[in-house]
Every structure is written in structure tokens, then in C-alpha cells.
Amino acid sequence: MWLPDRRAFLLGALALSGCGFSPVYGPESGARGLLNAVEVDPPRDREGYLLVRHLEERLGRASQPTYALSIAIKLDEERMAITAENVATRYNLLGKATYALRAREGGKVLSSGVVQSFTGYSTTGSTAATRAAEQDATERLMVILGDQIVTRLMALELEPAT
């Protein structure tokens, strides 16, 4: 039986620190340069609003932004569970977000990419319950996509904003 040993943990932590790993929000990390320094383009619809809101929760709202973040969202629905009468009782909501982080001065693209994920919801309740489930699935999907974007941006080596 394997028992956790604090010495093994400390040795592992020392080995990782020697390999160049450092805390994402550490004092000299590139991720600190994103905090309160990114202005996300204004949303055009409810999904955009939900994504921008989540990104601002994670990165902070910039009063004097150093970077600009543009995002294009594409959503699709996919029927997953279908009854014998050909009525869908479950849907997957597929989401894809294409993003680009630019320097405010000069507009140079510093990072860009595509993130995607999905969530599901049931349609077996009332019309109001189905609509609420769909809205909840959309909100969950925007959180997932936002977290994926933030994770990718945190891996960048950016200078902290002054």
C-alpha cells in the first residue's frame, strides 16, 4: 500500500521548480501582465455578454487597457436523444470561440486561437423549463469557453502592465 510521504512531495515540488515551472500569478509571471489590462470588445448578443462578463471576472476590468481582445462566437445545436415519435428530448449545445489578443498600441496580434466545447440540456419538461435549461446550458458553455481562453492567455509571456 502506498502512503503519502511529505518528503516525496517536497522533493517533487523542488524538482518542478528547477524545471522552470512558476506560479501563474507569481510576481514575475507573464500572466500578471493581463490582470486589469485587457479590454474585451463589446458584446453583440446575449452569448457575447455572458462571455465578456466571465472574462472580466477572471481578468479584471481594465481602466487603462494595454491589450484588446476580440472574440467571435459560433453556436450550434445537435439533437442527442430522440423518441420513437422523432421528438428530441436532449440537445447538445456546441460552442466555438475564435479569439485574438492585440496590443492596443500598433494593433499587433500577440495571440490568437480557437477554443470549443459543449454542454447539454433536456427538453422533457414544460416549455418554460426547457427554455430555462437552454439558457443555463448557454451560460455554462460561455464559462467553459471563457476559462479556456484565459488558460491559453495565461501561458503567454507578457510584460506586466504599469
Buried (B, 14 or more C-beta within 10 A) or exposed (E): EEEEEEEEEEEEEEEEEEEEEEEBEEEEBBBBBBBBBBBBBEBEEEBBEBBBBBBBEBBEEBEEBBBBBEBEBEBEBEEBBEEEEEEBEBBBBBBBBBBBBBEBEEEEEBBEEEBBBBBBBBBEEEEEEBEEBBEEBBBBBBBBBBBBBBEBBBEBEBEBBE
